[in-house]
Amino acid sequence: MGAGQSIEVRAAGGDRAAFTALVTATKADLYRFIRRYVGDEAEAHDVLQEAYASAWLAMRRYDPARPFDVWLRSIALNKCRDWSRRRAVRRVVRGVMGLEAPEATAVGDDAPMPEARLDDQRRAKNLQRALSDLPNTLKEPLLLAALEGRSHAEIASLLRITPKAVETRIARARKKLAEVLAQATGEEGLTLP
């Protein structure tokens, strides 16, 4: 393996140090995406580990002509979908409505919080709950666009749908979130990213 090869090509050739460097470079962004998808910090860490383990096992099949982050994101997205399916099975087996995710904005400090901060936390909790309840077909394009800053063309390629379908699904997701949040908070005209 030549020194002039890209880090992705070296990783695809089995270079663990190159793969570790790719993990280091992508971990924070990928975790944020997964965290928003699954809604639970501990579960997100588990899904992240599964995604990287799968990426390592599939690395030899990686096509360097394709952007690495898109390839990795598709693996993570599949792991998130697997997590959703497992969650649905647990709901049926246990007879519960769902796994309650801890608040994304939990604070370790027991000091009293200003009223504005409490309102922000309530809004964040409502948003996280509403995001978790969205169907995957709406949640995935919204998260990829709003949190990842991906273009409709990139999202379409990743999800294997048309850019117009991406646009429609994002609009529907925003509308649904706005409705749910308005109902939860009693506020009208909420704007979403």
CYANA upper distance limits for C-alpha pairs under 8 A (distance plus 0.5 A):
  1 MET  CA      5 GLN  CA      7.70
  1 MET  CA     10 ARG  CA      7.41
  1 MET  CA     13 GLY  CA      8.40
  5 GLN  CA      9 VAL  CA      6.66
  5 GLN  CA     10 ARG  CA      6.92
  6 SER  CA     10 ARG  CA      6.80
  7 ILE  CA     11 ALA  CA      6.57
  7 ILE  CA     18 ALA  CA      6.01
  7 ILE  CA     19 PHE  CA      8.13
  7 ILE  CA     21 ALA  CA      8.49
  7 ILE  CA     22 LEU  CA      8.00
  8 GLU  CA     12 ALA  CA      6.57
  8 GLU  CA     18 ALA  CA      7.66
  8 GLU  CA     19 PHE  CA      7.95
  8 GLU  CA     22 LEU  CA      8.05
  8 GLU  CA     64 PRO  CA      7.23
  8 GLU  CA     68 PHE  CA      7.57
  9 VAL  CA     13 GLY  CA      6.74
  9 VAL  CA     64 PRO  CA      6.86
 10 ARG  CA     14 GLY  CA      7.21
 10 ARG  CA     15 ASP  CA      6.00
 10 ARG  CA     18 ALA  CA      6.61
 10 ARG  CA     19 PHE  CA      8.45
 11 ALA  CA     15 ASP  CA      5.14
 11 ALA  CA     16 ARG  CA      6.88
 11 ALA  CA     17 ALA  CA      8.11
 11 ALA  CA     18 ALA  CA      5.47
 11 ALA  CA     19 PHE  CA      5.36
 11 ALA  CA     59 MET  CA      7.42
 11 ALA  CA     60 ARG  CA      8.45
 12 ALA  CA     59 MET  CA      5.38
 12 ALA  CA     60 ARG  CA      5.06
 12 ALA  CA     61 ARG  CA      7.71
 12 ALA  CA     62 TYR  CA      6.80
 13 GLY  CA     59 MET  CA      8.39
 13 GLY  CA     60 ARG  CA      6.73
 14 GLY  CA     59 MET  CA      8.15
 14 GLY  CA     60 ARG  CA      7.61
 15 ASP  CA     19 PHE  CA      6.93
 16 ARG  CA     20 THR  CA      6.52
 17 ALA  CA     21 ALA  CA      6.69
 18 ALA  CA     22 LEU  CA      6.83
 19 PHE  CA     23 VAL  CA      6.71
 19 PHE  CA     56 TRP  CA      8.00
 20 THR  CA     24 THR  CA      6.68
 21 ALA  CA     25 ALA  CA      6.66
 22 LEU  CA     26 THR  CA      6.63
 23 VAL  CA     27 LYS  CA      5.97
 23 VAL  CA     52 TYR  CA      7.97
 24 THR  CA     28 ALA  CA      8.46
 26 THR  CA     30 LEU  CA      6.54
 26 THR  CA     69 ASP  CA      8.03
 27 LYS  CA     31 TYR  CA      6.39
 28 ALA  CA     32 ARG  CA      6.80
 29 ASP  CA     33 PHE  CA      6.89
 29 ASP  CA    148 GLU  CA      8.33
 30 LEU  CA     34 ILE  CA      6.70
 30 LEU  CA     48 LEU  CA      7.92
 30 LEU  CA     73 ARG  CA      7.78
 30 LEU  CA     76 ALA  CA      8.22
 31 TYR  CA     35 ARG  CA      6.31
 31 TYR  CA     44 ALA  CA      7.36
 31 TYR  CA     45 HIS  CA      7.71
 31 TYR  CA     48 LEU  CA      6.77
 32 ARG  CA     36 ARG  CA      6.72
 33 PHE  CA     37 TYR  CA      6.80
 33 PHE  CA    143 LEU  CA      7.53
 33 PHE  CA    144 LEU  CA      8.16
 33 PHE  CA    147 LEU  CA      7.48
 33 PHE  CA    148 GLU  CA      7.82
 34 ILE  CA     38 VAL  CA      6.61
 34 ILE  CA     44 ALA  CA      6.14
 34 ILE  CA     47 VAL  CA      7.73
 34 ILE  CA     48 LEU  CA      7.43
 34 ILE  CA     76 ALA  CA      7.79
 34 ILE  CA     77 LEU  CA      8.36
 34 ILE  CA     80 CYS  CA      7.36
 35 ARG  CA     39 GLY  CA      5.96
 35 ARG  CA     40 ASP  CA      6.77
 35 ARG  CA     41 GLU  CA      6.64
 35 ARG  CA     43 GLU  CA      8.46
 35 ARG  CA     44 ALA  CA      5.44
 35 ARG  CA     45 HIS  CA      8.40
 36 ARG  CA    128 GLN  CA      7.93
 36 ARG  CA    131 LEU  CA      8.24
 36 ARG  CA    143 LEU  CA      7.96
 37 TYR  CA     80 CYS  CA      7.40
 37 TYR  CA    131 LEU  CA      8.09
 37 TYR  CA    132 SER  CA      7.27
 37 TYR  CA    139 LYS  CA      7.99
 37 TYR  CA    140 GLU  CA      8.20
 37 TYR  CA    143 LEU  CA      8.01
 38 VAL  CA     43 GLU  CA      7.48
 38 VAL  CA     44 ALA  CA      6.72
 38 VAL  CA     80 CYS  CA      7.36
 38 VAL  CA     83 TRP  CA      8.18
 38 VAL  CA     84 SER  CA      8.12
 38 VAL  CA    132 SER  CA      7.18
 39 GLY  CA     43 GLU  CA      8.47
 39 GLY  CA     44 ALA  CA      7.93
 39 GLY  CA    101 ALA  CA      6.47
 39 GLY  CA    102 PRO  CA      8.48
 39 GLY  CA    104 ALA  CA      8.02
 39 GLY  CA    128 GLN  CA      6.95
 39 GLY  CA    129 ARG  CA      8.17
 39 GLY  CA    132 SER  CA      6.72
 40 ASP  CA     44 ALA  CA      6.39
 40 ASP  CA    101 ALA  CA      5.40
 40 ASP  CA    102 PRO  CA      6.70
 40 ASP  CA    104 ALA  CA      8.00
 41 GLU  CA     45 HIS  CA      6.89
 41 GLU  CA    101 ALA  CA      8.49
 41 GLU  CA    102 PRO  CA      8.14
 41 GLU  CA    104 ALA  CA      8.11
 42 ALA  CA     46 ASP  CA      6.97
 43 GLU  CA     47 VAL  CA      6.66
 44 ALA  CA     48 LEU  CA      6.47
 45 HIS  CA     49 GLN  CA      6.73
 46 ASP  CA     50 GLU  CA      6.77
 47 VAL  CA     51 ALA  CA      6.60
 47 VAL  CA     76 ALA  CA      8.09
 47 VAL  CA     79 LYS  CA      6.75
 47 VAL  CA     80 CYS  CA      7.21
 47 VAL  CA     83 TRP  CA      7.88
 48 LEU  CA     52 TYR  CA      6.84
 48 LEU  CA     76 ALA  CA      7.60
 49 GLN  CA     53 ALA  CA      6.56
 50 GLU  CA     54 SER  CA      6.57
 50 GLU  CA     79 LYS  CA      7.46
 51 ALA  CA     55 ALA  CA      6.54
 51 ALA  CA     72 LEU  CA      8.32
 51 ALA  CA     75 ILE  CA      6.49
 51 ALA  CA     76 ALA  CA      5.52
 51 ALA  CA     79 LYS  CA      6.63
 52 TYR  CA     56 TRP  CA      6.57
 53 ALA  CA     57 LEU  CA      6.81
 54 SER  CA     58 ALA  CA      6.56
 54 SER  CA     75 ILE  CA      7.81
 55 ALA  CA     59 MET  CA      6.09
 55 ALA  CA     72 LEU  CA      7.24
 55 ALA  CA     75 ILE  CA      7.36
 58 ALA  CA     62 TYR  CA      7.29
 62 TYR  CA     71 TRP  CA      8.18
 64 PRO  CA     68 PHE  CA      7.73
 66 ARG  CA     70 VAL  CA      7.94
 66 ARG  CA     71 TRP  CA      7.52
 67 PRO  CA     71 TRP  CA      6.96
 68 PHE  CA     72 LEU  CA      6.54
 69 ASP  CA     73 ARG  CA      6.35
 70 VAL  CA     74 SER  CA      6.72
 70 VAL  CA    158 LEU  CA      7.32
 71 TRP  CA     75 ILE  CA      7.12
 72 LEU  CA     76 ALA  CA      6.77
 73 ARG  CA     77 LEU  CA      6.44
 73 ARG  CA    158 LEU  CA      8.45
 74 SER  CA     78 ASN  CA      6.71
 74 SER  CA    158 LEU  CA      6.69
 74 SER  CA    159 LEU  CA      8.35
 75 ILE  CA     79 LYS  CA      6.82
 76 ALA  CA     80 CYS  CA      6.66
 77 LEU  CA     81 ARG  CA      6.70
 77 LEU  CA    140 GLU  CA      8.49
 78 ASN  CA     82 ASP  CA      6.66
 79 LYS  CA     83 TRP  CA      6.64
 80 CYS  CA     84 SER  CA      6.72
 81 ARG  CA     85 ARG  CA      6.77
 81 ARG  CA    136 ASN  CA      8.22
 82 ASP  CA     86 ARG  CA      6.71
 83 TRP  CA     87 ARG  CA      6.57
 84 SER  CA     88 ALA  CA      6.69
 85 ARG  CA     89 VAL  CA      6.80
 86 ARG  CA     90 ARG  CA      6.71
 87 ARG  CA     91 ARG  CA      6.77
 87 ARG  CA     98 GLY  CA      7.80
 87 ARG  CA     99 LEU  CA      7.93
 88 ALA  CA     92 VAL  CA      7.05
 88 ALA  CA     98 GLY  CA      8.23
 89 VAL  CA     93 VAL  CA      6.63
 90 ARG  CA     94 ARG  CA      6.22
 90 ARG  CA     95 GLY  CA      8.29
 90 ARG  CA     96 VAL  CA      8.49
 90 ARG  CA     98 GLY  CA      8.42
 91 ARG  CA     95 GLY  CA      5.94
 91 ARG  CA     96 VAL  CA      5.59
 91 ARG  CA     97 MET  CA      6.38
 91 ARG  CA     98 GLY  CA      6.12
 91 ARG  CA     99 LEU  CA      8.32
 92 VAL  CA     96 VAL  CA      7.52
102 PRO  CA    106 ALA  CA      8.00
103 GLU  CA    125 LYS  CA      6.41
104 ALA  CA    124 ALA  CA      7.87
104 ALA  CA    125 LYS  CA      7.32
104 ALA  CA    128 GLN  CA      7.97
105 THR  CA    121 GLN  CA      6.58
105 THR  CA    124 ALA  CA      7.52
105 THR  CA    125 LYS  CA      7.89
113 MET  CA    117 ARG  CA      6.83
113 MET  CA    118 LEU  CA      7.15
114 PRO  CA    118 LEU  CA      7.05
115 GLU  CA    119 ASP  CA      6.79
116 ALA  CA    120 ASP  CA      6.73
117 ARG  CA    121 GLN  CA      6.65
118 LEU  CA    122 ARG  CA      6.67
119 ASP  CA    123 ARG  CA      6.66
120 ASP  CA    124 ALA  CA      6.56
121 GLN  CA    125 LYS  CA      6.52
122 ARG  CA    126 ASN  CA      6.56
123 ARG  CA    127 LEU  CA      6.50
123 ARG  CA    181 LEU  CA      8.50
123 ARG  CA    185 THR  CA      8.36
124 ALA  CA    128 GLN  CA      6.56
125 LYS  CA    129 ARG  CA      6.61
126 ASN  CA    130 ALA  CA      6.51
126 ASN  CA    181 LEU  CA      7.07
126 ASN  CA    184 ALA  CA      7.66
127 LEU  CA    131 LEU  CA      6.50
127 LEU  CA    177 LEU  CA      8.03
127 LEU  CA    181 LEU  CA      7.31
128 GLN  CA    132 SER  CA      6.60
129 ARG  CA    133 ASP  CA      6.74
130 ALA  CA    134 LEU  CA      6.88
130 ALA  CA    177 LEU  CA      6.63
130 ALA  CA    180 VAL  CA      7.08
130 ALA  CA    181 LEU  CA      7.76
131 LEU  CA    139 LYS  CA      7.21
131 LEU  CA    177 LEU  CA      7.66
132 SER  CA    139 LYS  CA      8.49
134 LEU  CA    138 LEU  CA      6.87
134 LEU  CA    139 LYS  CA      6.16
134 LEU  CA    173 ALA  CA      7.83
134 LEU  CA    176 LYS  CA      8.48
134 LEU  CA    177 LEU  CA      8.48
135 PRO  CA    139 LYS  CA      6.55
136 ASN  CA    140 GLU  CA      6.15
137 THR  CA    141 PRO  CA      7.76
137 THR  CA    169 ARG  CA      7.68
138 LEU  CA    142 LEU  CA      6.91
138 LEU  CA    169 ARG  CA      5.75
138 LEU  CA    170 ILE  CA      6.84
138 LEU  CA    172 ARG  CA      7.52
138 LEU  CA    173 ALA  CA      5.69
139 LYS  CA    143 LEU  CA      6.57
139 LYS  CA    173 ALA  CA      7.17
140 GLU  CA    144 LEU  CA      6.65
141 PRO  CA    145 ALA  CA      6.54
141 PRO  CA    155 ILE  CA      6.92
141 PRO  CA    159 LEU  CA      8.47
141 PRO  CA    166 VAL  CA      6.68
141 PRO  CA    169 ARG  CA      7.35
141 PRO  CA    170 ILE  CA      6.53
142 LEU  CA    146 ALA  CA      6.28
142 LEU  CA    147 LEU  CA      8.37
142 LEU  CA    169 ARG  CA      8.09
142 LEU  CA    170 ILE  CA      5.60
142 LEU  CA    173 ALA  CA      7.17
142 LEU  CA    174 ARG  CA      8.25
143 LEU  CA    147 LEU  CA      5.76
143 LEU  CA    148 GLU  CA      7.27
144 LEU  CA    148 GLU  CA      5.41
144 LEU  CA    149 GLY  CA      7.03
144 LEU  CA    150 ARG  CA      6.29
144 LEU  CA    155 ILE  CA      7.23
145 ALA  CA    149 GLY  CA      5.31
145 ALA  CA    150 ARG  CA      5.35
145 ALA  CA    151 SER  CA      7.04
145 ALA  CA    152 HIS  CA      7.86
145 ALA  CA    155 ILE  CA      7.99
146 ALA  CA    150 ARG  CA      8.25
146 ALA  CA    193 PRO  CA      6.50
150 ARG  CA    154 GLU  CA      6.56
150 ARG  CA    155 ILE  CA      6.89
151 SER  CA    155 ILE  CA      6.75
152 HIS  CA    156 ALA  CA      6.43
152 HIS  CA    163 PRO  CA      5.77
152 HIS  CA    166 VAL  CA      6.57
152 HIS  CA    167 GLU  CA      7.34
153 ALA  CA    157 SER  CA      6.71
153 ALA  CA    162 THR  CA      8.28
153 ALA  CA    163 PRO  CA      5.92
154 GLU  CA    158 LEU  CA      6.65
155 ILE  CA    159 LEU  CA      6.46
155 ILE  CA    163 PRO  CA      7.96
155 ILE  CA    166 VAL  CA      7.44
156 ALA  CA    160 ARG  CA      5.95
156 ALA  CA    161 ILE  CA      5.31
156 ALA  CA    162 THR  CA      5.73
156 ALA  CA    163 PRO  CA      5.63
156 ALA  CA    165 ALA  CA      8.26
156 ALA  CA    166 VAL  CA      6.67
157 SER  CA    161 ILE  CA      7.20
157 SER  CA    162 THR  CA      8.25
161 ILE  CA    165 ALA  CA      6.82
161 ILE  CA    166 VAL  CA      7.57
162 THR  CA    166 VAL  CA      6.93
163 PRO  CA    167 GLU  CA      6.78
164 LYS  CA    168 THR  CA      6.68
165 ALA  CA    169 ARG  CA      6.51
166 VAL  CA    170 ILE  CA      6.58
167 GLU  CA    171 ALA  CA      6.73
168 THR  CA    172 ARG  CA      6.67
169 ARG  CA    173 ALA  CA      6.50
170 ILE  CA    174 ARG  CA      6.64
171 ALA  CA    175 LYS  CA      6.66
172 ARG  CA    176 LYS  CA      6.54
173 ALA  CA    177 LEU  CA      6.55
174 ARG  CA    178 ALA  CA      6.52
174 ARG  CA    192 LEU  CA      6.85
174 ARG  CA    193 PRO  CA      8.41
175 LYS  CA    179 GLU  CA      6.70
176 LYS  CA    180 VAL  CA      6.68
177 LEU  CA    181 LEU  CA      6.45
177 LEU  CA    192 LEU  CA      8.43
178 ALA  CA    182 ALA  CA      6.37
178 ALA  CA    189 GLY  CA      8.07
178 ALA  CA    190 LEU  CA      6.28
178 ALA  CA    191 THR  CA      7.49
178 ALA  CA    192 LEU  CA      7.54
179 GLU  CA    183 GLN  CA      6.62
180 VAL  CA    184 ALA  CA      6.63
181 LEU  CA    185 THR  CA      6.44
181 LEU  CA    186 GLY  CA      8.31
181 LEU  CA    187 GLU  CA      8.14
181 LEU  CA    190 LEU  CA      8.12
182 ALA  CA    186 GLY  CA      5.62
182 ALA  CA    187 GLU  CA      5.29
182 ALA  CA    188 GLU  CA      6.05
182 ALA  CA    189 GLY  CA      7.99
182 ALA  CA    190 LEU  CA      7.27
183 GLN  CA    187 GLU  CA      7.77
